[in-house]
Amino acid sequence: MAGLALRIIVGLGNPGPEHQVTRHNAGFWFVDLLARRHGGEFRDYRKYSGETAKIGIEGHEVVLLKPTTYMNRSGLSIRQLSEFYKRQARPRAADGPGRAGGGGRRPADRGPS
């Protein structure tokens, strides 16, 4: 992902069943349709204040985001997801074990080897 533009499509809407069929959730409907057509499945991630799905479009990985905040607070969710990917794209000194026997640097979500 380093060197490539981050591709995020955000579908705006309001959470909760009372808003599910209102026009304000057209953004949710759009990203739901993209996920279905491209084999993605949404999962709830509290650290992003939203649901995300990864799909491939024309050979590019795309992250779909449905903020679980109300529309007027959706910037929080977008910022949290963007900052996560910015940290992941930073160059690393080493990806694997070094000659000194250390485990090297690896993303925290990969856990111990």
N, C-alpha and C positions, 0 to 999 in steps of 0.2 A: 504494500500500500504506500510505501514511502515514494515520494516523487509524483504521486498521482493525486488529482483533485478528489476530495472526499465527495462522494455522491450520497446525499441524504434527500429523501422525499418526505416531507412532513404533511400529514393530513390533519387539518385542524377540525376540531369539534368539541362538544361538551360531553363529559362522562355521565353515565347513568341511563337507566332505561327510559326515563321520562324525556330524554333528548334524542333517543335513538332514531326516531323517524322524522325529526325536524330538518328543515333545510340547512340549519346551522351545522349539521354533521356531514355535509357533502364531502368534505375533506377525508373523513373517516371512510366513507363509502368508496372513494377513489382508491385509497391505499389498500383497502380490503380487496378490491377488484384486482389491483396489481399483484397482490400476494397470491390470490387464487390462480391467476393466469400464469404466474411464474414459479409456482411451487413453494411459496413462502408460508411460514406459519408464525403468527404473532405470539410473543411471550411477554409477560409482564415483568418489567425491570424497574424496581422502585428507585434504584440509583439514578435512573434517567427520568423519573417521574412520568413514565409512559410505557407503552407496549412497542416492541420492535420486531421486525422481521428482516431477514437478509434474502435478497433475490439476485438473480443474474439477468441483466438486460444487455443484449448485444455484446456479450463477453465482459461486461463490467459488473463488479459487485456493487449493489445498491442497498442501502439501509433504509427501510421504511420506518417511520415513527408516527405513533398516535399518542400525543401527550394526554395523560390522564388528569391534567389540571384543566381548569376551565380555560376557554379561549384567551381571555385577557391575561392569563398567567403562562401561556404556552412557551414564552421565551425562556423560562427557567428550564423546561425539559430540553429544548433545542440546545441551549448552552451546555447543559450537563452532558449530552451525547456528543456534541462537537468537541468539548474539552477532553473527553475520554479518548476519542480517535486522534486528537492532536498528540496526546501523550504516547499512544501506541505507535505513531509514525516517527517519533524521534529516533535518530540514529543511535545505535548501541555500539559500545566498545567491543563486545564479544557476544555471540549468540549461543555458544556451547562451552563445554569444559575447556579450560586452558591447560598449559603444560605444567603449571604449578599444582594441579589437582583440584582447583576450584571448580565449581559448577557453572561459572560464567554468569552473565546476566540473562535473565529470562523474564517475560511478562509475569506479573504476580498471579494472573489467572491460570497459568500453566501448572503452577504448584511445583513441588519437589520432583526430581527425576527418579 
